[in-house]
Amino acid sequence: MTNVSYELTEHGRKRAAQRAISDVVLDVLLECGEMDEQKGGTSLIELDRRERKALIKSLKQLLRALTNDAPPFAVMGESGRVITVGHKYKQQH
């Protein structure tokens, strides 16, 4: 997931706390949500059912990968491009 840049107002911060909307949920909503323009120059951003199902599937895959005995790794070059990926297996002695 890329870093989403946004500024949360004091009102937004209070409502997020009251409604148990964490920073990670807000990040996903802003990164993956569908934006609809509204009156007054505001935009409503929400996740439709199809996108929520796709995110749940991705999160299940992520959870499996992170709880695996051989966690994933990536090697990145100086140019910022990923050179290779794999699983870090424990070496047997």
C-alpha positions in Angstrom: 0.0 0.0 0.0 1.3 3.5 -0.8 1.4 6.2 1.7 -1.8 8.3 1.4 -1.2 12.0 2.2 -4.1 13.8 3.9 -4.7 16.2 6.7 -7.3 15.4 9.3 -9.2 18.3 10.8 -9.9 18.4 14.6 -13.6 17.6 13.8 -12.5 14.6 11.7 -10.1 13.4 14.4 -12.9 13.5 17.0 -15.4 11.7 14.8 -12.8 9.0 13.9 -12.2 8.4 17.6 -15.9 8.4 18.4 -16.7 6.0 15.5 -13.6 3.7 16.0 -12.2 4.5 12.5 -8.5 3.9 12.8 -5.7 5.5 10.8 -5.2 2.3 8.8 -8.9 2.0 7.9 -8.9 5.7 6.8 -5.7 5.0 4.8 -7.3 2.1 3.0 -10.5 4.0 2.4 -8.7 7.0 0.9 -6.4 4.7 -1.2 -9.0 2.3 -2.5 -12.4 4.0 -2.1 -14.6 5.4 -4.9 -14.8 9.2 -4.9 -18.1 11.0 -5.6 -18.2 14.7 -6.0 -20.8 16.5 -3.9 -22.2 20.0 -3.6 -20.1 22.6 -2.0 -16.8 21.3 -3.3 -16.6 18.2 -1.1 -16.2 14.6 -2.1 -17.7 11.4 -0.5 -15.3 8.5 -0.5 -16.6 5.0 0.2 -15.8 1.3 -0.5 -18.4 -0.5 -2.5 -19.3 -4.2 -1.8 -17.0 -5.5 -4.6 -14.0 -3.5 -3.4 -14.6 -4.6 0.2 -14.7 -8.3 -0.9 -11.4 -7.8 -2.8 -9.8 -6.2 0.2 -10.9 -9.0 2.5 -9.4 -11.5 0.1 -6.1 -9.5 -0.1 -6.0 -9.2 3.7 -6.4 -13.0 4.1 -3.5 -13.5 1.7 -1.4 -11.0 3.7 -2.2 -12.6 7.0 -1.2 -16.1 5.6 2.1 -14.6 4.3 2.9 -12.8 7.6 2.1 -15.8 9.8 4.1 -18.2 7.6 7.2 -19.8 9.1 9.0 -18.6 6.0 8.1 -14.8 5.8 8.4 -13.0 2.4 11.3 -10.7 1.6 12.2 -8.4 -1.3 15.6 -7.1 -2.6 15.5 -3.6 -4.0 18.1 -2.0 -6.1 19.4 1.6 -6.0 16.9 2.7 -8.7 14.0 1.7 -6.4 13.1 -1.2 -8.5 12.5 -4.6 -7.0 15.1 -7.1 -8.2 13.8 -10.3 -6.6 11.5 -11.6 -4.0 11.3 -14.8 -2.0 10.6 -16.5 1.3 13.2 -16.4 4.1 13.6 -20.0 5.2 15.5 -20.9 8.4 18.8 -22.6 7.6 19.2 -26.1 9.0 22.5 -26.8 10.7 
